[in-house]
């Protein structure tokens, strides 16, 4: 069981970290070790061997994406553009690709436009999936990978609406 602990539990060592534990709550193991930052939004890969998550360890409030083995080894950054914010990563069924939300935050006078992106986590190759004004965020796949669902304000109305689309992976 993967768990982003509650703030009280996560800060037991002074840092917001990710932990893994058995389903009964026993055998708690610290997954991340990044002092002085936020780590969150974890998801297990389809085979349960890796975890994808977001963290602001490189620049406060500028989330980047990371992958780590479920035993806490092999952590690596998947993104490294500190002018952008990346979040809401979600695994595709093949365990080699993710979908996520990202926006350029380089100009503080311009409101960021969040869109959905696709990434091969082995090669780092990315593809933009949405091109709409407003925020396209929080993407998830159906279990068979044939549908993509996300939350959007692309029509300008509040509150945000759920969108569902057929999904075919971009050509690499």
PyMOL commands that set and color helices and strands:
alter all, ss='L'
color gray80, all
select helices_A, chain A and resi 7-13
alter helices_A, ss='H'
color red, helices_A
select strands_A, chain A and resi 2-3+19-20+29-30+39-44+50-55+64-69+76-77+84-91+97-104+115-120+126-128+136-141+147-152+161-166
alter strands_A, ss='S'
color yellow, strands_A
deselect
rebuild
show_as cartoon
